Amino acid sequence: MAYEDIMARAPGQNILEIVRQALPNLRKSERKVANRVLEDPDRILNAALAEAAALSEVSEPTVIRFCVAIGCTGFQEFKLRLARSLALGTTATHSVLTKEDTTAELVEKIFGYTMTSLDWARSHLDTEALGRAIALLSEARSIEFFGLGASGIVALDAQQKFPLFGVPCGAQSDTHQQLMTASMMQAGDVAVIFSNTGHTIAMIEVAEVARNGGAKVIGVSGASAPLLDHCDVAILVETLDNTDIYTPTISRIAALVVVDILCSAVGLRRDAEHGHRFENMKQLLRNQRIYGPKKPV
């Protein structure tokens, strides 16, 4: 990400992530402050300007220049944003896994980073786009879910949930079957395409084919990418991915949460009769479970 892009997004972003991303572009003296912040953010949070400068082995004006360089008006605003970031949880910078980590440390790092990333995704979701997607799904004659790899797992999860609302649903995993299915879609049908990168050629082709047949297309992607240009509704589910650490499921978890949002919203729009059928179905499932010692036959 370009330095200018980091600064443009600075007002809502986790300040520790901004520092980490901006680090290569800072002056040498400012990098000393940045490194000290990343090494011990709690210490800097509780330090006065003079102490922060001493801890970083730079002058007080250098600390202020560092704050301005990362998009803050000064040291006080930086500390406010630092406090907010620390309240959210662990950032990517502080979640690097090492061979020396104990099991407890692994648990803390992975849970902390996952929760921080989910909170980031939540705060950046476009609720208007979600609303448009919910409206399309609520009126759909049939729904087809598409995805490959980890995104294919999300598509299967969605396909498992949505038939509960009386709508025929599918989720093909083979690329040839996906194209065949998309080519048969028409007006009244809705295609939901999951792609974390948004650059998968097969998914872009599926979107084009489905739209050409008259279907509406909802794209769910982890990045603003070419796929979303071929969709009627674009849902960006951005997470704080960092390839330097082993966090392969975070984007998938975020996408699954979005599926739950869409599923729940569509369910709430159904009438009372559907609610009654749904409760009957849940009771049938409950009857299949054992909640105590099994009685002898």
C-alpha positions as a Markdown table, in Angstrom:
| # | Residue | x | y | z |
|---|---|---|---|---|
| 1 | Met | 0.0 | 0.0 | 0.0 |
| 2 | Ala | 1.3 | 3.4 | -1.0 |
| 3 | Tyr | 2.3 | 5.8 | 1.9 |
| 4 | Glu | -0.3 | 8.4 | 0.6 |
| 5 | Asp | -3.0 | 5.7 | 0.7 |
| 6 | Ile | -2.1 | 4.8 | 4.3 |
| 7 | Met | -2.4 | 8.5 | 5.3 |
| 8 | Ala | -5.7 | 8.9 | 3.4 |
| 9 | Arg | -7.2 | 6.1 | 5.5 |
| 10 | Ala | -5.6 | 7.1 | 8.7 |
| 11 | Pro | -8.6 | 8.7 | 10.6 |
| 12 | Gly | -10.4 | 5.3 | 11.1 |
| 13 | Gln | -7.5 | 2.9 | 11.1 |
| 14 | Asn | -5.8 | 1.2 | 14.0 |
| 15 | Ile | -2.9 | 3.6 | 14.7 |
| 16 | Leu | -0.5 | 0.7 | 15.4 |
| 17 | Glu | -1.2 | -0.7 | 11.9 |
| 18 | Ile | -0.6 | 2.8 | 10.4 |
| 19 | Val | 2.8 | 2.9 | 12.2 |
| 20 | Arg | 3.7 | -0.5 | 11.0 |
| 21 | Gln | 2.7 | 0.3 | 7.4 |
| 22 | Ala | 4.3 | 3.7 | 7.4 |
| 23 | Leu | 7.6 | 2.6 | 8.9 |
| 24 | Pro | 9.6 | 2.2 | 5.7 |
| 25 | Asn | 8.7 | 5.7 | 4.6 |
| 26 | Leu | 9.6 | 7.6 | 7.8 |
| 27 | Arg | 12.8 | 9.5 | 8.4 |
| 28 | Lys | 15.5 | 7.7 | 10.3 |
| 29 | Ser | 14.9 | 9.6 | 13.5 |
| 30 | Glu | 11.1 | 9.1 | 13.2 |
| 31 | Arg | 11.6 | 5.4 | 12.7 |
| 32 | Lys | 13.3 | 5.3 | 16.1 |
| 33 | Val | 10.1 | 6.6 | 17.6 |
| 34 | Ala | 8.0 | 4.2 | 15.5 |
| 35 | Asn | 10.0 | 1.2 | 16.6 |
| 36 | Arg | 9.7 | 2.2 | 20.2 |
| 37 | Val | 5.9 | 2.5 | 19.9 |
| 38 | Leu | 5.7 | -0.9 | 18.2 |
| 39 | Glu | 7.9 | -2.5 | 20.8 |
| 40 | Asp | 6.1 | -1.2 | 23.9 |
| 41 | Pro | 2.9 | 0.7 | 23.1 |
| 42 | Asp | 1.6 | 0.6 | 26.6 |
| 43 | Arg | 4.8 | 2.3 | 27.9 |
| 44 | Ile | 4.4 | 5.1 | 25.3 |
| 45 | Leu | 0.7 | 5.5 | 26.1 |
| 46 | Asn | 1.6 | 6.3 | 29.7 |
| 47 | Ala | 4.5 | 8.5 | 28.9 |
| 48 | Ala | 4.7 | 12.3 | 28.7 |
| 49 | Leu | 6.3 | 13.8 | 25.6 |
| 50 | Ala | 9.7 | 14.2 | 27.3 |
| 51 | Glu | 9.7 | 10.6 | 28.5 |
| 52 | Ala | 8.6 | 9.3 | 25.1 |
| 53 | Ala | 11.5 | 11.2 | 23.5 |
| 54 | Ala | 13.9 | 9.8 | 26.0 |
| 55 | Leu | 12.7 | 6.3 | 25.5 |
| 56 | Ser | 13.1 | 6.7 | 21.7 |
| 57 | Glu | 16.5 | 8.4 | 22.1 |
| 58 | Val | 15.3 | 11.4 | 20.0 |
| 59 | Ser | 14.3 | 15.0 | 20.7 |
| 60 | Glu | 10.8 | 16.1 | 21.6 |
| 61 | Pro | 10.3 | 17.9 | 18.2 |
| 62 | Thr | 11.1 | 14.6 | 16.5 |
| 63 | Val | 8.4 | 12.8 | 18.4 |
| 64 | Ile | 5.9 | 15.5 | 17.3 |
| 65 | Arg | 7.1 | 15.2 | 13.7 |
| 66 | Phe | 6.5 | 11.5 | 13.9 |
| 67 | Cys | 3.0 | 12.0 | 15.1 |
| 68 | Val | 2.3 | 14.4 | 12.3 |
| 69 | Ala | 3.9 | 12.0 | 9.7 |
| 70 | Ile | 1.4 | 9.3 | 10.6 |
| 71 | Gly | -1.7 | 11.6 | 10.3 |
| 72 | Cys | -2.1 | 13.0 | 13.9 |
| 73 | Thr | -2.2 | 16.6 | 14.8 |
| 74 | Gly | 0.3 | 16.1 | 17.7 |
| 75 | Phe | 1.3 | 13.9 | 20.5 |
| 76 | Gln | -1.9 | 14.1 | 22.5 |
| 77 | Glu | -4.1 | 13.0 | 19.5 |
| 78 | Phe | -1.6 | 10.2 | 18.9 |
| 79 | Lys | -2.0 | 9.0 | 22.4 |
| 80 | Leu | -5.8 | 9.1 | 22.2 |
| 81 | Arg | -5.7 | 7.0 | 19.0 |
| 82 | Leu | -3.1 | 4.6 | 20.6 |
| 83 | Ala | -5.4 | 4.1 | 23.6 |
| 84 | Arg | -8.3 | 3.3 | 21.2 |
| 85 | Ser | -6.2 | 0.8 | 19.3 |
| 86 | Leu | -5.0 | -1.0 | 22.4 |
| 87 | Ala | -8.6 | -1.2 | 23.6 |
| 88 | Leu | -9.4 | -3.1 | 20.4 |
| 89 | Gly | -6.9 | -5.8 | 21.0 |
| 90 | Thr | -3.7 | -7.3 | 19.5 |
| 91 | Thr | -2.5 | -6.0 | 16.2 |
| 92 | Ala | -0.7 | -7.9 | 13.5 |
| 93 | Thr | 2.6 | -6.4 | 14.7 |
| 94 | His | 2.2 | -8.0 | 18.1 |
| 95 | Ser | 0.8 | -11.3 | 16.9 |
| 96 | Val | 3.9 | -12.7 | 15.2 |
| 97 | Leu | 4.1 | -16.4 | 16.1 |
| 98 | Thr | 7.5 | -17.8 | 17.1 |
| 99 | Lys | 8.8 | -21.3 | 17.9 |
| 100 | Glu | 9.4 | -20.1 | 21.5 |
| 101 | Asp | 5.8 | -19.2 | 22.1 |
| 102 | Thr | 4.0 | -21.2 | 24.8 |
| 103 | Thr | 0.6 | -22.7 | 24.2 |
| 104 | Ala | -0.9 | -19.9 | 26.3 |
| 105 | Glu | 0.9 | -17.3 | 24.2 |
| 106 | Leu | -0.3 | -18.8 | 21.0 |
| 107 | Val | -3.9 | -18.7 | 22.3 |
| 108 | Glu | -3.5 | -15.1 | 23.3 |
| 109 | Lys | -1.9 | -14.0 | 20.0 |
| 110 | Ile | -4.3 | -15.8 | 17.7 |
| 111 | Phe | -7.5 | -15.0 | 19.5 |
| 112 | Gly | -6.4 | -11.3 | 20.0 |
| 113 | Tyr | -5.5 | -10.8 | 16.4 |
| 114 | Thr | -8.6 | -12.5 | 15.2 |
| 115 | Met | -10.9 | -10.3 | 17.4 |
| 116 | Thr | -9.1 | -7.2 | 16.4 |
| 117 | Ser | -9.4 | -8.0 | 12.7 |
| 118 | Leu | -13.1 | -8.8 | 13.0 |
| 119 | Asp | -13.7 | -5.5 | 14.8 |
| 120 | Trp | -11.8 | -3.8 | 11.9 |
| 121 | Ala | -14.0 | -5.6 | 9.3 |
| 122 | Arg | -17.2 | -4.7 | 11.3 |
| 123 | Ser | -16.3 | -1.0 | 11.5 |
| 124 | His | -15.7 | -0.8 | 7.7 |
| 125 | Leu | -18.7 | -2.7 | 6.4 |
| 126 | Asp | -20.9 | -0.7 | 4.1 |
| 127 | Thr | -24.4 | -1.3 | 5.7 |
| 128 | Glu | -26.1 | 0.3 | 2.6 |
| 129 | Ala | -24.5 | -2.3 | 0.4 |
| 130 | Leu | -25.6 | -5.0 | 2.9 |
| 131 | Gly | -29.1 | -3.6 | 2.8 |
| 132 | Arg | -29.2 | -3.9 | -1.0 |
| 133 | Ala | -27.9 | -7.4 | -0.9 |
| 134 | Ile | -30.6 | -8.4 | 1.7 |
| 135 | Ala | -33.3 | -6.9 | -0.5 |
| 136 | Leu | -32.2 | -9.0 | -3.5 |
| 137 | Leu | -31.9 | -12.2 | -1.5 |
| 138 | Ser | -35.3 | -11.7 | 0.1 |
| 139 | Glu | -37.0 | -11.5 | -3.3 |
| 140 | Ala | -34.8 | -14.1 | -5.1 |
| 141 | Arg | -36.5 | -17.0 | -6.9 |
| 142 | Ser | -33.3 | -19.1 | -6.4 |
| 143 | Ile | -29.8 | -18.4 | -5.1 |
| 144 | Glu | -26.5 | -19.8 | -6.2 |
| 145 | Phe | -23.3 | -19.4 | -4.2 |
| 146 | Phe | -19.9 | -19.5 | -5.8 |
| 147 | Gly | -16.4 | -19.6 | -4.4 |
| 148 | Leu | -13.1 | -21.5 | -4.7 |
| 149 | Gly | -10.7 | -22.7 | -2.0 |
| 150 | Ala | -11.3 | -21.1 | 1.3 |
| 151 | Ser | -14.0 | -18.9 | -0.3 |
| 152 | Gly | -15.6 | -22.1 | -1.5 |
| 153 | Ile | -16.1 | -23.2 | 2.1 |
| 154 | Val | -17.9 | -20.0 | 2.8 |
| 155 | Ala | -20.1 | -20.6 | -0.2 |
| 156 | Leu | -21.0 | -24.1 | 1.1 |
| 157 | Asp | -21.8 | -22.6 | 4.5 |
| 158 | Ala | -24.2 | -20.1 | 2.9 |
| 159 | Gln | -25.8 | -22.9 | 0.8 |
| 160 | Gln | -26.4 | -24.9 | 3.9 |
| 161 | Lys | -28.3 | -22.0 | 5.6 |
| 162 | Phe | -30.4 | -20.3 | 3.0 |
| 163 | Pro | -32.6 | -23.3 | 2.0 |
| 164 | Leu | -34.1 | -22.9 | 5.5 |
| 165 | Phe | -36.0 | -19.9 | 4.0 |
| 166 | Gly | -37.8 | -21.9 | 1.3 |
| 167 | Val | -35.5 | -20.8 | -1.5 |
| 168 | Pro | -33.7 | -23.3 | -3.8 |
| 169 | Cys | -30.0 | -22.9 | -3.3 |
| 170 | Gly | -26.8 | -24.4 | -4.8 |
| 171 | Ala | -23.1 | -24.2 | -4.3 |
| 172 | Gln | -21.0 | -25.9 | -7.0 |
| 173 | Ser | -17.3 | -26.5 | -6.3 |
| 174 | Asp | -16.2 | -27.5 | -9.8 |
| 175 | Thr | -15.3 | -24.6 | -12.1 |
| 176 | His | -17.0 | -26.2 | -15.1 |
| 177 | Gln | -20.2 | -26.8 | -13.1 |
| 178 | Gln | -20.0 | -23.2 | -11.8 |
| 179 | Leu | -20.0 | -21.9 | -15.4 |
| 180 | Met | -22.7 | -24.2 | -16.4 |
| 181 | Thr | -24.9 | -23.1 | -13.4 |
| 182 | Ala | -24.2 | -19.4 | -14.0 |
| 183 | Ser | -25.1 | -19.7 | -17.7 |
| 184 | Met | -28.5 | -21.1 | -16.8 |
| 185 | Met | -29.4 | -18.3 | -14.4 |
| 186 | Gln | -31.9 | -15.6 | -15.4 |
| 187 | Ala | -34.0 | -12.8 | -14.1 |
| 188 | Gly | -35.2 | -13.5 | -10.6 |
| 189 | Asp | -32.1 | -15.5 | -9.7 |
| 190 | Val | -29.3 | -14.2 | -7.5 |
| 191 | Ala | -25.7 | -15.2 | -7.6 |
| 192 | Val | -23.5 | -14.6 | -4.6 |
| 193 | Ile | -19.8 | -14.8 | -5.3 |
| 194 | Phe | -17.1 | -15.0 | -2.6 |
| 195 | Ser | -13.5 | -14.2 | -3.3 |
| 196 | Asn | -11.1 | -12.9 | -0.7 |
| 197 | Thr | -8.7 | -11.5 | -3.2 |
| 198 | Gly | -11.3 | -10.5 | -5.8 |
| 199 | His | -8.9 | -11.3 | -8.5 |
| 200 | Thr | -9.8 | -14.9 | -9.3 |
| 201 | Ile | -10.4 | -15.2 | -13.0 |
| 202 | Ala | -13.0 | -18.0 | -12.7 |
| 203 | Met | -15.1 | -16.0 | -10.3 |
| 204 | Ile | -15.0 | -12.9 | -12.5 |
| 205 | Glu | -16.2 | -15.0 | -15.4 |
| 206 | Val | -19.0 | -16.5 | -13.4 |
| 207 | Ala | -20.2 | -13.0 | -12.5 |
| 208 | Glu | -20.1 | -11.9 | -16.1 |
| 209 | Val | -22.0 | -15.0 | -17.3 |
| 210 | Ala | -24.7 | -14.8 | -14.6 |
| 211 | Arg | -25.3 | -11.1 | -15.2 |
| 212 | Asn | -25.5 | -11.6 | -19.0 |
| 213 | Gly | -28.3 | -14.1 | -18.4 |
| 214 | Gly | -30.3 | -11.5 | -16.3 |
| 215 | Ala | -29.4 | -12.6 | -12.8 |
| 216 | Lys | -28.4 | -10.2 | -10.1 |
| 217 | Val | -24.9 | -10.7 | -8.7 |
| 218 | Ile | -23.7 | -10.0 | -5.2 |
| 219 | Gly | -19.9 | -9.9 | -4.7 |
| 220 | Val | -18.3 | -10.5 | -1.3 |
| 221 | Ser | -14.6 | -9.7 | -1.4 |
| 222 | Gly | -11.8 | -9.0 | 1.1 |
| 223 | Ala | -10.4 | -6.3 | -1.2 |
| 224 | Ser | -11.6 | -3.6 | -3.6 |
| 225 | Ala | -10.8 | -5.6 | -6.7 |
| 226 | Pro | -11.9 | -6.4 | -10.3 |
| 227 | Leu | -14.6 | -8.9 | -9.2 |
| 228 | Leu | -16.6 | -6.2 | -7.6 |
| 229 | Asp | -16.7 | -4.2 | -10.9 |
| 230 | His | -18.8 | -7.0 | -12.3 |
| 231 | Cys | -21.4 | -7.2 | -9.5 |
| 232 | Asp | -24.7 | -5.4 | -8.9 |
| 233 | Val | -23.9 | -5.2 | -5.2 |
| 234 | Ala | -20.3 | -5.1 | -3.9 |
| 235 | Ile | -19.7 | -6.0 | -0.2 |
| 236 | Leu | -16.1 | -5.3 | 0.9 |
| 237 | Val | -15.1 | -7.5 | 3.9 |
| 238 | Glu | -11.7 | -6.2 | 4.7 |
| 239 | Thr | -9.5 | -7.8 | 7.4 |
| 240 | Leu | -6.1 | -6.9 | 8.8 |
| 241 | Asp | -4.4 | -9.7 | 6.9 |
| 242 | Asn | -0.6 | -9.9 | 7.4 |
| 243 | Thr | 1.3 | -12.5 | 5.4 |
| 244 | Asp | 4.2 | -12.4 | 7.9 |
| 245 | Ile | 2.1 | -14.4 | 10.4 |
| 246 | Tyr | 0.1 | -17.6 | 10.2 |
| 247 | Thr | -3.5 | -16.4 | 10.2 |
| 248 | Pro | -5.2 | -18.2 | 7.2 |
| 249 | Thr | -8.7 | -18.3 | 8.6 |
| 250 | Ile | -9.4 | -14.7 | 9.5 |
| 251 | Ser | -10.7 | -13.6 | 6.2 |
| 252 | Arg | -12.9 | -16.7 | 6.1 |
| 253 | Ile | -14.3 | -16.1 | 9.6 |
| 254 | Ala | -15.2 | -12.5 | 8.6 |
| 255 | Ala | -16.9 | -13.7 | 5.4 |
| 256 | Leu | -18.8 | -16.3 | 7.5 |
| 257 | Val | -20.0 | -13.5 | 9.8 |
| 258 | Val | -21.3 | -11.6 | 6.8 |
| 259 | Val | -23.2 | -14.8 | 5.7 |
| 260 | Asp | -24.8 | -14.9 | 9.1 |
| 261 | Ile | -25.8 | -11.2 | 8.8 |
| 262 | Leu | -27.4 | -11.8 | 5.4 |
| 263 | Cys | -29.0 | -15.0 | 6.5 |
| 264 | Ser | -30.5 | -13.5 | 9.7 |
| 265 | Ala | -31.8 | -10.4 | 7.9 |
| 266 | Val | -33.5 | -12.5 | 5.2 |
| 267 | Gly | -35.0 | -14.7 | 7.9 |
| 268 | Leu | -36.4 | -11.7 | 9.8 |
| 269 | Arg | -38.2 | -10.5 | 6.6 |
| 270 | Arg | -40.1 | -13.8 | 6.3 |
| 271 | Asp | -43.8 | -13.9 | 7.4 |
| 272 | Ala | -45.3 | -15.6 | 10.5 |
| 273 | Glu | -46.1 | -18.7 | 8.6 |
| 274 | His | -42.5 | -19.2 | 7.6 |
| 275 | Gly | -41.5 | -18.6 | 11.3 |
| 276 | His | -43.9 | -21.4 | 12.3 |
| 277 | Arg | -42.4 | -23.8 | 9.8 |
| 278 | Phe | -38.9 | -22.8 | 10.9 |
| 279 | Glu | -39.6 | -23.5 | 14.5 |
| 280 | Asn | -41.1 | -26.9 | 13.6 |
| 281 | Met | -37.9 | -27.7 | 11.7 |
| 282 | Lys | -35.8 | -26.7 | 14.8 |
| 283 | Gln | -37.9 | -29.0 | 17.0 |
| 284 | Leu | -37.4 | -31.9 | 14.6 |
| 285 | Leu | -33.6 | -31.4 | 15.0 |
| 286 | Arg | -33.9 | -31.1 | 18.8 |
| 287 | Asn | -35.7 | -34.5 | 18.8 |
| 288 | Gln | -32.6 | -36.1 | 17.2 |
| 289 | Arg | -30.4 | -35.3 | 20.2 |
| 290 | Ile | -29.9 | -37.0 | 23.5 |
| 291 | Tyr | -29.9 | -34.8 | 26.6 |
| 292 | Gly | -29.4 | -37.4 | 29.3 |
| 293 | Pro | -28.7 | -41.0 | 29.8 |
| 294 | Lys | -30.1 | -43.1 | 27.0 |
| 295 | Lys | -33.1 | -45.1 | 28.1 |
| 296 | Pro | -32.9 | -48.9 | 27.6 |
| 297 | Val | -35.0 | -50.3 | 24.8 |
